[in-house]
Amino acid sequence: MTSRGDKVAAKVADLPDWDFAKIEANIADAMRRKQGGPFHVLVATGAMNPVHRGHVAMLRKVANSPEWQERGGRVVGGFLSPSHDLYLRGKFGEGNFLPATKRAAMVRAALEGEPLFSLGLYEVRAEGRWPDFPEVATNLGDAVRERFVDVPVRVWYVCGEDHYTKCHLRRGVTKTIGCCVVARGGKRPVMKRANPDLVIGVVAEDETDDMSSTKVRMHLESLQNLCSEGPIDSLLGAVASDGTGDASSAAVRGHKDALRSLLPVGTLDLLLSRTQQEEGSQHL
């Protein structure tokens, strides 16, 4: 029997690397309202192992920044781009991460009701290697220029302050791709000697500040300890029914409630479902 996770993965496989449907609709709407460009498109990369509410909130925060009004134009779209399985294998170890099929399906579900944001698939589809963020952003920039020949659209890479500093992005990602630096805790990001044309600072302070994929995995590991069915992949079905064996139903429900507070609507059941496809990138 085909699971919901497999059905969603199949739908993801039919998507282009960069789905411009929302961007096209938003540009058309701006044109009807006689609101010209420049227009801006965001992209954020990361393991998304798994995606959580904070990922989506970060894009929303950047898109709603007053910085765009000061610069003119508006944000007409953006992408969450999950990292390649090879990158996660090196970071987490074999078998200790969600495959690309599941991570991509969860991102798609998380963004389904979003008017601006879509799933980016270029990175996870690379064969035999994992593209780093400059290549991902550059590929999106090339695709944007090809699709929107007569419309001024600029791509902006969205990242946290630590990543910005570590990767020396004060001049943007490239000469044409800017960088949006998101600082948490209500503080302005430190951007000494940054090119003001290619770097934007955004303050993020909301209820999602304390969210992370690590916390999601922590609750999943706690569920693993509560259940008697072995590795996390084999007990997901049991968790979906509030535990089996020697598991405490109340404790299992508690961890599931915590997961619901961390995960975007529509993604928990995908996280807890088992799919027939274990290795993700070649199926996307």
C-alpha positions as CSV (number, residue, x, y, z in Angstrom):
1,M,0.0,0.0,0.0
2,T,1.4,3.4,-1.0
3,S,1.8,5.7,2.0
4,R,1.0,9.4,2.1
5,G,4.7,10.1,2.3
6,D,5.3,8.2,-0.9
7,K,2.5,10.1,-2.6
8,V,3.9,13.5,-1.6
9,A,7.4,12.4,-2.6
10,A,6.0,11.5,-6.1
11,K,4.5,15.0,-6.4
12,V,7.8,16.6,-5.4
13,A,9.6,14.6,-8.1
14,D,7.3,16.3,-10.7
15,L,8.4,19.8,-9.7
16,P,11.1,21.8,-11.5
17,D,14.3,22.8,-9.7
18,W,12.8,26.2,-9.2
19,D,9.1,26.6,-9.3
20,F,8.4,30.2,-10.3
21,A,4.5,29.9,-10.2
22,K,4.1,32.1,-7.1
23,I,6.7,34.6,-8.2
24,E,5.1,35.0,-11.6
25,A,1.7,35.5,-9.9
26,N,3.1,38.1,-7.5
27,I,4.9,40.0,-10.3
28,A,1.7,40.0,-12.4
29,D,-0.2,41.3,-9.4
30,A,2.3,44.1,-8.8
31,M,2.1,45.1,-12.5
32,R,-1.7,45.2,-12.3
33,R,-1.4,47.5,-9.3
34,K,1.2,49.6,-11.2
35,Q,3.8,48.7,-8.6
36,G,7.0,48.4,-10.6
37,G,10.3,46.8,-9.6
38,P,12.9,46.2,-8.7
39,F,11.6,42.8,-7.5
40,H,13.4,40.6,-5.0
41,V,13.6,36.8,-4.6
42,L,15.0,35.2,-1.5
43,V,16.7,31.8,-1.0
44,A,17.8,30.0,2.1
45,T,19.7,26.7,2.2
46,G,20.3,24.3,5.1
47,A,20.0,20.7,6.2
48,M,16.4,21.1,7.2
49,N,16.7,17.9,9.1
50,P,13.8,18.5,9.5
51,V,12.3,21.8,8.5
52,H,10.7,23.6,11.4
53,R,8.6,26.8,11.9
54,G,11.7,28.9,12.4
55,H,12.9,28.3,8.8
56,V,9.6,29.6,7.4
57,A,9.5,32.5,9.9
58,M,13.0,33.6,8.9
59,L,11.9,34.0,5.3
60,R,8.7,35.8,6.4
61,K,10.7,38.2,8.6
62,V,13.1,39.1,5.8
63,A,10.3,39.5,3.2
64,N,8.4,41.9,5.6
65,S,11.5,44.0,6.4
66,P,11.0,47.7,6.0
67,E,14.4,47.7,4.2
68,W,12.6,46.8,0.9
69,Q,10.4,49.9,1.0
70,E,13.5,52.0,1.6
71,R,15.2,50.4,-1.4
72,G,12.1,50.4,-3.6
73,G,10.4,47.4,-5.0
74,R,9.2,44.4,-3.1
75,V,9.8,40.7,-2.4
76,V,7.8,38.6,-4.8
77,G,9.0,35.1,-3.8
78,G,11.5,32.9,-2.1
79,F,12.8,29.4,-1.8
80,L,13.8,27.0,1.0
81,S,16.5,24.7,-0.5
82,P,17.2,21.6,1.5
83,S,20.8,20.4,1.4
84,H,22.1,17.3,-0.5
85,D,22.2,13.9,1.2
86,L,25.9,13.8,0.8
87,Y,26.3,16.9,2.9
88,L,24.1,15.5,5.6
89,R,25.9,12.2,5.5
90,G,29.2,14.0,6.3
91,K,27.6,16.1,9.0
92,F,25.4,13.6,10.8
93,G,26.8,10.2,9.8
94,E,25.3,7.4,7.7
95,G,21.7,6.7,8.6
96,N,21.4,9.5,11.1
97,F,19.5,12.0,9.0
98,L,16.2,12.2,7.0
99,P,16.7,11.4,3.3
100,A,16.2,14.1,0.7
101,T,12.8,12.7,-0.3
102,K,11.4,13.2,3.2
103,R,13.0,16.5,3.8
104,A,11.9,17.9,0.5
105,A,8.3,16.6,1.0
106,M,8.2,18.2,4.4
107,V,9.4,21.6,3.1
108,R,6.8,21.5,0.3
109,A,4.1,20.7,2.9
110,A,5.4,23.5,5.1
111,L,5.1,26.1,2.3
112,E,1.9,24.9,0.7
113,G,-0.2,27.8,2.0
114,E,2.5,30.4,1.7
115,P,1.8,33.1,-0.9
116,L,5.5,33.8,-1.5
117,F,7.7,30.8,-0.7
118,S,8.3,27.5,-2.5
119,L,10.6,24.4,-2.4
120,G,13.9,24.6,-4.1
121,L,15.2,21.3,-5.6
122,Y,18.4,22.2,-7.5
123,E,20.7,21.3,-4.6
124,V,19.2,17.9,-3.6
125,R,19.0,16.8,-7.2
126,A,22.8,17.1,-7.9
127,E,24.3,13.7,-8.7
128,G,27.4,12.5,-6.9
129,R,28.2,15.8,-5.2
130,W,26.6,18.5,-3.0
131,P,26.4,22.1,-4.3
132,D,27.4,24.7,-1.8
133,F,25.3,27.8,-1.2
134,P,27.1,30.1,-3.7
135,E,26.4,27.6,-6.5
136,V,22.8,27.2,-5.4
137,A,22.2,31.0,-5.3
138,T,24.0,31.5,-8.6
139,N,21.9,28.8,-10.3
140,L,18.7,30.4,-9.0
141,G,20.0,33.8,-10.3
142,D,20.7,32.3,-13.7
143,A,17.2,30.7,-13.8
144,V,15.6,34.0,-12.7
145,R,17.4,36.0,-15.4
146,E,16.3,33.4,-18.0
147,R,12.7,33.4,-16.9
148,F,12.2,37.1,-16.3
149,V,14.1,38.7,-19.2
150,D,12.4,42.1,-19.2
151,V,11.7,42.4,-15.4
152,P,14.3,43.6,-12.9
153,V,14.6,40.8,-10.3
154,R,17.5,40.4,-7.9
155,V,18.2,37.2,-5.9
156,W,19.1,37.5,-2.2
157,Y,20.7,34.7,-0.1
158,V,19.3,34.6,3.4
159,C,21.5,33.4,6.3
160,G,22.2,33.9,10.0
161,E,24.8,36.2,11.4
162,D,27.3,33.5,12.2
163,H,27.2,32.1,8.7
164,Y,27.5,35.6,7.2
165,T,30.7,36.2,9.3
166,K,32.2,32.8,8.8
167,C,31.8,32.9,5.0
168,H,32.9,36.6,4.6
169,L,29.8,37.8,2.8
170,R,30.1,41.5,3.4
171,R,30.3,42.0,-0.4
172,G,27.3,39.7,-1.0
173,V,27.4,36.2,-2.5
174,T,28.4,37.5,-5.9
175,K,28.5,40.8,-7.7
176,T,24.8,40.4,-8.5
177,I,23.5,38.2,-5.6
178,G,23.0,40.0,-2.3
179,C,22.9,38.7,1.2
180,C,20.2,39.2,3.9
181,V,21.7,38.7,7.4
182,V,19.3,37.7,10.1
183,A,20.2,38.4,13.7
184,R,18.2,36.9,16.6
185,G,17.4,38.3,20.0
186,G,16.3,41.7,18.8
187,K,19.8,42.9,18.0
188,R,21.0,44.4,14.8
189,P,23.5,42.1,13.0
190,V,27.1,43.3,13.0
191,M,28.0,44.1,9.4
192,K,31.3,46.1,9.4
193,R,32.5,47.2,6.0
194,A,29.5,45.6,4.3
195,N,28.5,46.7,0.9
196,P,25.1,48.5,1.5
197,D,24.0,47.6,-2.1
198,L,24.5,43.9,-1.5
199,V,24.0,43.3,2.2
200,I,20.8,43.8,4.2
201,G,20.5,43.4,8.0
202,V,17.3,42.0,9.5
203,V,16.4,41.7,13.2
204,A,14.4,38.6,14.0
205,E,12.7,38.5,17.4
206,D,9.6,36.3,17.8
207,E,8.3,33.1,19.3
208,T,10.4,31.0,16.7
209,D,13.8,32.2,18.0
210,D,14.2,29.2,20.2
211,M,13.3,26.7,17.5
212,S,15.8,24.3,15.9
213,S,16.0,21.1,14.0
214,T,18.1,19.8,16.9
215,K,15.1,20.2,19.2
216,V,13.0,18.3,16.8
217,R,15.5,15.5,16.7
218,M,15.8,15.5,20.5
219,H,12.1,14.8,20.8
220,L,12.3,12.1,18.2
221,E,15.2,10.5,20.1
222,S,13.2,10.7,23.3
223,L,10.4,8.8,21.5
224,Q,12.9,6.2,20.4
225,N,13.9,5.7,24.1
226,L,10.2,5.4,25.1
227,C,9.4,2.8,22.4
228,S,10.8,-0.7,22.3
229,E,10.9,-1.2,18.5
230,G,14.5,-0.2,17.9
231,P,16.0,2.5,15.5
232,I,14.0,5.6,14.8
233,D,13.1,4.6,11.2
234,S,11.4,1.4,12.4
235,L,9.4,3.0,15.2
236,L,7.9,5.9,13.3
237,G,4.7,4.0,12.6
238,A,4.3,3.1,16.3
239,V,4.8,6.7,17.3
240,A,2.1,7.8,14.9
241,S,-0.4,5.7,17.0
242,D,0.9,7.1,20.3
243,G,3.3,4.4,21.2
244,T,3.4,0.6,21.6
245,G,5.1,-1.9,23.8
246,D,6.4,-0.5,27.0
247,A,6.0,3.1,25.9
248,S,4.1,5.5,28.1
249,S,1.2,6.9,26.1
250,A,1.2,10.2,28.1
251,A,4.9,10.7,27.5
252,V,4.6,9.9,23.8
253,R,1.7,12.4,23.5
254,G,3.8,15.0,25.3
255,H,6.7,14.6,22.8
256,K,4.3,14.6,19.9
257,D,2.7,17.8,21.2
258,A,6.2,19.4,21.4
259,L,6.8,18.3,17.8
260,R,3.6,19.9,16.7
261,S,4.6,23.2,18.2
262,L,8.0,23.1,16.4
263,L,6.9,21.8,13.0
264,P,4.9,23.6,10.3
265,V,1.3,22.5,9.9
266,G,1.0,19.4,7.7
267,T,4.6,18.1,8.3
268,L,4.3,16.0,11.4
269,D,2.5,13.1,9.7
270,L,5.1,13.2,6.9
271,L,7.9,13.0,9.5
272,L,6.3,10.1,11.2
273,S,5.5,8.2,8.0
274,R,7.7,5.6,6.4
275,T,8.4,5.8,2.7
276,Q,9.5,3.2,0.2
277,Q,12.4,5.5,-0.9
278,E,15.3,5.5,1.5
279,E,17.8,7.4,-0.6
280,G,16.4,10.7,-1.7
281,S,18.4,12.6,-4.2
282,Q,18.2,10.2,-7.1
283,H,14.4,10.0,-6.8
284,L,13.8,13.8,-7.0
